[in-house]
Amino acid sequence: MNIRRWSSFLPLAAVVGFALAGPARAEDPIKLGMISSLSGPIGDQGSEYANGAKLAVETINKAGGIASLGNRQIALDLLDDTSVPAVTRTLAIKLISSDKVPVILGPFASGPCLAAAPVGEQMERALICSAASDEVTKQGFHYVFNRATLAGSFTSAGFAVVKGLSDSSGLDLRKVAVIYEDGAYGTSGNAQADAAAKQYGITLTDRIAFHTNTADLSPVVSRAVASGAKALLLLTYTGDAVNIIRAVRTLKAPVLILGSGAWNATMVKLGEPANGMVALADWNDDLPKPDVVKFREAYKTAFGFYPGTAGAWGWSDMYFLKAALEKAASTDPKVLRDTIADLKLKEGPSVGIMPYDTYGFDSDGLAINQIGRVIATQLQGGKFVTIWPEKVSTAKLDPASLK
C-alpha cells in the first residue's frame, strides 16, 4: 500500500488525495478538511492521528468511495497547525472560507481545539476534534463534537485503574501524586482529582503543576516522589512525559507511572526507560477483535511501524465521517452537522477496532460512555499489553518497575 506522506517540503496546505481505481464517479472528489499537529510539541501524536485518517481515506476510496453520493472519492485537505492554537484558528478559517470544506476532522489536542471551536460554530461547520479539556463542550456549541475521553474522565479512570490493580496485585498503589501541565488539558484533569480520589479510595499525596516544554522536570519528579506517592498520574503531553519518565528512572524511584495511551508509539521508541509504565487509553493493538489485527497490519504496511492510540482514533474518526456522509447523502454543512449529532454507530470499521460498542455523541457533543471506554495497558518487554479491565485483558501487571 503506497501512501503519500506529509512532508515539510510540501506546502503548508498539503492535500492528501488518493486517485485509486474504483467505480466511475460523476463528480469531483469530496474535499474534507483536517487540522492536526504534524510538528511541534504534539507532533508525534498529531502525525499518528493524521496517518490513521489518511489510511482510512485510501481504504475508503479503494473500496469505491461514498456510495450514497455516486461513489465519489474523498480528498483530504490536511493542514499542520504546528501545535500552535493561534495557527489552528487561522487554518480553520482558511478551510471553511477558502477551501469550502463541509466538515473538519480535528484539531488534535485541547489548545488547538479550543482555538478552532468558535470558528466552527460561527461559520457553521462541524468539527470532530480530540480535546481532553471539558471546556470544548461546555460552551453550548452546536457544531463542535469532541471524540476524546475528557481529562476529568481520564483522572477518574486513572484512579479506578490504581484501585483495580491494587486489588488484583496485592500491592499498595493507592497513594498517588498528580503531575499536570498548566494548560487547558492538565488543569481540567487536575480539577477532578479530589472528587475522583474520594470515589476510588485514593490518597492524593501531591498535585504539581508545570509549564509544558520545561527543559528540566527533575525537581517536579523529586517533589512527587518525596510526597510518598506509590504512583504518578501524568496529565501532560508527550514530550513532557518523556522527560518525567527519564527523571523517574534517574532517581530509581519505585513508583508506578500512569499516562496517556496516545503516547504509546513514542514510549515504545523510548525503550527501556518507559518499560513498566501504564497507559490509559480507549484502544490497544491486542484488543480481542478481528478488525484490530487487520488495521494494525495495514498501518504497519503503510507507514513502516505499528500504530498507537492516536492512529486508531484517526482511522475510527474518518470512518465515522464516511458513515455520516453515507447517511446524509449530502455534503451540505448543516445536513452533515445534524447527521453527526444523531449518528450512533454500533458496527463497521469505526467501532470494529475499539473496545467500546458504540461511537456517537451526547447532546453536548461529547463522546458517549466516557469512563467505560478506558482501558489500561502496560509496556512490557517493548510492547503494550492490556492489563485492565479483566474482560479485555491479555496480561497482568508487571511490578518490576516498583522494585
TASUL-V584693 format. One record per residue. RES is the residue in one letter. SS is DSSP state (a for helix, b for strand, c for the rest). PSI is psi in whole degrees, 0 to 359 (* if undefined). BURIAL is b if it has 16 or more other C-alpha atoms within 10 Angstrom, else e. Layout:
res,ss,psi,burial
RES,SS,PSI,BURIAL
RES,SS,PSI,BURIAL
//
This chain:
res,ss,psi,burial
M,c,124,e
N,c,114,e
I,c,134,e
R,c,117,e
R,c,146,e
W,c,140,b
S,c,148,e
S,c,348,e
F,c,351,e
L,c,161,e
P,c,159,e
L,c,317,e
A,b,71,e
A,b,119,b
V,b,120,b
V,b,94,b
G,b,148,b
F,c,109,b
A,c,86,e
L,c,158,e
A,c,143,e
G,c,185,e
P,c,147,b
A,c,146,e
R,c,144,b
A,c,342,e
E,c,171,e
D,c,163,e
P,c,155,b
I,b,116,b
K,b,117,b
L,b,135,b
G,b,148,b
M,b,131,b
I,b,126,b
S,b,163,b
S,c,97,b
L,c,352,b
S,c,173,b
G,c,189,e
P,c,331,b
I,c,12,b
G,a,322,b
D,a,310,b
Q,a,316,b
G,a,323,b
S,a,320,b
E,a,319,b
Y,a,315,b
A,a,321,b
N,a,316,b
G,a,319,b
A,a,319,b
K,a,319,b
L,a,319,b
A,a,318,b
V,a,314,b
E,a,318,b
T,a,318,b
I,a,313,b
N,a,319,b
K,a,330,b
A,c,358,b
G,c,2,b
G,c,212,b
I,b,105,b
A,a,318,b
S,a,349,e
L,a,36,b
G,c,31,e
N,c,32,b
R,b,142,b
Q,c,168,b
I,b,134,b
A,b,125,b
L,b,116,b
D,b,91,b
L,b,123,b
L,b,144,b
D,b,119,b
D,c,4,b
T,c,22,b
S,c,20,b
V,c,113,b
P,a,323,b
A,a,324,e
V,a,321,e
T,a,313,b
R,a,315,b
T,a,318,e
L,a,324,b
A,a,317,b
I,a,317,b
K,a,313,b
L,a,322,b
I,a,311,b
S,a,322,e
S,c,313,e
D,c,346,e
K,c,38,e
V,c,147,b
P,c,346,b
V,b,155,b
I,b,128,b
L,b,125,b
G,b,185,b
P,b,175,b
F,b,127,b
A,c,157,b
S,a,310,b
G,a,307,b
P,a,321,b
C,a,317,b
L,a,329,b
A,a,323,b
A,a,335,b
A,a,313,b
P,a,329,b
V,a,312,b
G,a,319,b
E,a,312,b
Q,a,326,e
M,a,5,e
E,c,58,b
R,c,129,b
A,b,136,b
L,b,131,b
I,b,98,b
C,b,173,b
S,b,94,b
A,c,124,b
A,c,344,b
S,c,136,b
D,a,352,b
E,a,334,b
V,a,320,b
T,a,13,b
K,c,356,e
Q,c,7,e
G,c,21,e
F,c,144,b
H,c,342,b
Y,c,6,b
V,b,125,b
F,b,137,b
N,b,112,b
R,c,354,b
A,c,164,b
T,c,127,b
L,c,154,b
A,a,322,b
G,a,319,b
S,a,322,b
F,a,317,b
T,a,313,b
S,a,316,b
A,a,321,b
G,a,317,b
F,a,325,b
A,a,320,b
V,a,315,b
V,a,315,b
K,a,313,b
G,a,317,b
L,a,325,b
S,a,316,e
D,a,319,e
S,a,332,e
S,a,340,e
G,c,4,e
L,c,150,e
D,c,97,e
L,c,6,b
R,c,2,b
K,b,113,b
V,b,135,b
A,b,135,b
V,b,124,b
I,b,121,b
Y,b,144,b
E,b,150,b
D,c,19,b
G,c,195,b
A,a,318,b
Y,a,303,b
G,a,316,b
T,a,326,b
S,a,315,b
G,a,320,b
N,a,327,b
A,a,338,e
Q,c,359,b
A,a,316,b
D,a,309,e
A,a,319,e
A,a,320,b
A,a,318,b
K,a,319,e
Q,a,322,e
Y,a,11,b
G,c,36,e
I,c,140,b
T,b,120,b
L,b,114,b
T,b,334,b
D,b,158,b
R,b,115,b
I,b,123,b
A,b,151,b
F,b,163,b
H,c,131,e
T,c,146,b
N,c,14,b
T,c,129,e
A,c,316,e
D,c,109,e
L,c,10,b
S,a,325,b
P,a,324,e
V,a,315,b
V,a,317,b
S,a,318,e
R,a,318,e
A,a,317,b
V,a,320,b
A,a,340,e
S,c,351,b
G,c,13,e
A,c,142,b
K,c,345,b
A,b,146,b
L,b,123,b
L,b,116,b
L,b,119,b
L,b,75,b
T,c,174,b
Y,c,173,b
T,a,308,b
G,a,319,b
D,a,322,b
A,a,320,b
V,a,315,b
N,a,322,b
I,a,315,b
I,a,317,b
R,a,321,b
A,a,320,b
V,a,316,b
R,a,325,e
T,a,321,e
L,a,347,e
K,c,43,e
A,c,129,b
P,c,69,b
V,c,150,b
L,b,131,b
I,b,125,b
L,b,132,b
G,b,202,b
S,b,139,b
G,a,344,b
A,a,346,b
W,a,357,b
N,a,313,b
A,a,319,b
T,a,320,b
M,a,324,b
V,a,318,b
K,a,326,e
L,a,325,e
G,a,221,e
E,a,319,e
P,a,327,b
A,a,349,b
N,c,130,b
G,c,345,b
M,c,150,b
V,b,128,b
A,b,130,b
L,b,128,b
A,b,174,b
D,c,23,b
W,c,149,b
N,c,154,b
D,c,3,b
D,c,11,b
L,c,139,b
P,c,62,b
K,c,134,e
P,a,323,e
D,a,338,b
V,a,315,b
V,a,317,e
K,a,314,e
F,a,314,b
R,a,314,b
E,a,324,e
A,a,320,b
Y,a,316,b
K,a,318,e
T,a,320,e
A,a,320,b
F,a,353,b
G,c,0,e
F,c,162,e
Y,c,153,b
P,c,155,b
G,c,193,b
T,a,317,b
A,a,323,b
G,a,320,b
A,a,322,b
W,a,313,b
G,a,315,b
W,a,309,b
S,a,317,b
D,a,320,b
M,a,322,b
Y,a,331,b
F,a,317,b
L,a,321,b
K,a,314,b
A,a,322,b
A,a,318,b
L,a,319,b
E,a,315,b
K,a,319,b
A,a,329,b
A,c,37,b
S,c,152,b
T,c,13,b
D,c,126,e
P,a,321,b
K,a,321,b
V,a,318,b
L,a,319,b
R,a,313,b
D,a,323,e
T,a,316,b
I,a,318,b
A,a,325,b
D,a,338,e
L,c,131,b
K,b,99,b
L,b,132,b
K,c,0,e
E,c,170,e
G,c,177,e
P,a,332,b
S,a,320,b
V,a,350,b
G,a,340,b
I,c,4,b
M,c,156,b
P,c,346,b
Y,c,165,b
D,c,353,e
T,c,134,b
Y,b,120,b
G,b,182,b
F,b,150,b
D,c,187,e
S,c,343,e
D,c,356,b
G,c,12,b
L,b,141,b
A,b,135,b
I,c,163,b
N,c,57,b
Q,c,305,b
I,c,320,b
G,c,345,e
R,c,351,b
V,c,135,b
I,b,164,b
A,b,133,b
T,b,158,b
Q,b,140,b
L,b,110,b
Q,b,117,b
G,c,36,e
G,c,7,b
K,b,139,b
F,b,128,b
V,b,146,b
T,b,125,b
I,b,354,b
W,b,142,b
P,c,168,b
E,a,328,e
K,a,338,e
V,a,7,b
S,c,147,b
T,c,359,e
A,c,173,e
K,c,163,b
L,c,130,b
D,c,114,b
P,a,12,e
A,a,322,e
S,a,352,b
L,a,1,b
K,c,*,e
//
